[in-house]
Amino acid sequence: MEAPEQGGGDRPGEPPSDPAVGWLLAGLAAAAGCLDAICVARLGGVFASVVTGNLVQLGRAIAAADGWLAAGAGTGVAGYSLGVAAATAALRRPASASPAAATGTAGTAWSRRWASGRCRGFGAVAVGEAVLLGGVAAGWLAAGGQPGRGAALALLAFSVVAMGVQSVVTISSGVRDASTTYLTGTLTGVVRAGVLDPHGFRSGLGGASRLLALLCGAVVGAVLLRVAPLWAPVPALLLVAAAAVAAITARRRIDRP
């Protein structure tokens, strides 16, 4: 379960993370909400990022002998797992770290991890997620926003792999418990923080902002499905692409002598 964030930093007593990191995390949460809305409404009734829900759907499908729902829910679980595995392998911590990481002088949370070498592949992995979502947008456009069952299953597969990648990317951000996909624990932490320390509301602001961003992303995705269906996957793609650009830019700034 996710715990409430402590003052916006990696651990209690550390300086707060760069506010830009909070905005990036909120943007990624909005992307997940938008994609989930599309997948639930048009790609088989399963989620791109909520694996718990997909497991429940898989159970329903098995009980009802519903092959189509089983295929979608199974793809949701397997594809997400594949994305997590691939991103984890790409961002695996090397044996040694740089002096900047050892002295804690590399800057903000994400910057420290990039400088230490633990997430040198972060930009490439974020670009990989953007490419997957670009494939979703292209396939969606080619199908005129109304993919058949085969195309829908393929687009769902791309979507869930992308969300698995995103989950690892945000876990690697250096911000403690900063999920942008599975947010039940985040909501639990925000509510507990409010009950246990009503005056320390700042400890839950990061989680609350991601919850709100997820909701807003879902609203945008659902509205676009009604008024401009061909554009529905585009917001998620743009938000993830922006995060990838930010990661690459920051990496180059750290590497600059």
Secondary structure, 3 states (H helix, E strand, C coil): CCCCCCCCCCCCCCCCCCHHHHHHHHHHHHHHHHHHHHHHHHCCCCCCCCHHHHHHHHHHHHHHCCHHHHHHHHHHHHHHHHHHHHHHHHCCCCCCCCHHHHHCCCCCHHHHHHHHCCCCCHHHHHHHHHHHHHHHHHHHHHCCCCCCHHHHHHHHHHHHHHHHHHHHHHHCCCCCCCCCCCCHHHHHHHHHHHHHCCCCHHHHHHHHHHHHHHHHHHHHHHHHHHHCHHHCCHHHHHHHHHHHHHHHHHHHHHHCC
